[in-house]
Amino acid sequence: MPKMRAKLQLNSITKYTGSEQLNFNAVAASRYPEDGSDEDNTYAKFSPSAKVEIMVANPELIGKFTVGEKYYVDFTPAE
């Protein structure tokens, strides 16, 4: 299987005692430059829809993510 990189944007964080749930969607915009120069345009073209929810319980990561920020997520086969 080939490797895949997705570009996701954090849409919301639900906080719990000792953990938080991060909710991501694929990057998208209502408009992109006509010349296609916006990198998000490239990702949206090939992965137009995605939803990822991650429950984080690692104390080192809680509170480190910000709604609205964009992240690359790499998928590689687990051996």
N, C-alpha and C positions, 0 to 999 in steps of 0.2 A: 504494500500500500504506500502511495506517495505521502510525503509530509504535507500538512496544510497549515496555513496561517490565517486566522480570522482577526478582524479588527472590531472590537466591541466597545460599546459605550455604557457606562454604569448609569442606570436610570433611577434606582432607588436602593436604599439600605433600610432593612428592618432590624432594629436592635432588640436583643434579648439579654437576659442575665448571663454573662459569660460567653456570648456569641453574637454574631450578626449575620443576616442573610443578604447577600449581594445579588442584585437582579440586573442582568446585562441584556442588551439587544444589539443586533448588527447595526453598524453605522449607517446613517442615511441622512439625506437632506432634501428639502423640497426643491432646491435648485443647485446646480453645479455649474462651474464655468464652462462655457461652450467648448473651450479647447481641451476639456477633460483633465486639467492640470491639478485638480484637487485629489489628493490620495484617497480620500474617503470614497470618491466616485469609483475608483478601481475596485475597492473592496465591495461596495454595494452592488456593482455590476455582476460579480461572480458569486456573492453570498448575500442576496437581497433580503433575506429574512433569517433571523436567528434569535433564540432566547436561551439564556443560561442563568441558572440559579446556583449559587455556591454558598453553603453554610460555613462560616469561618469561626473556628473555636480556638485558634492559636492566639494567645494573648499578645504576641508580637505583631500581629496583623490587625487586630481589632482597632478600629478608629483610624486606620492608615489610608483608607480608600475615600474618594470624594465623588459625590454624584456629579455627573456631567463629564468626568474625565474619560479618556479613551485608552484602551489597552489592547495590545496584541496578545493573542492566545494561540499557542502552537500545539498542534496535534501530531504526535508521532506514535507509531505502534509500540505497545508495551510488549516486551519479550518475555 
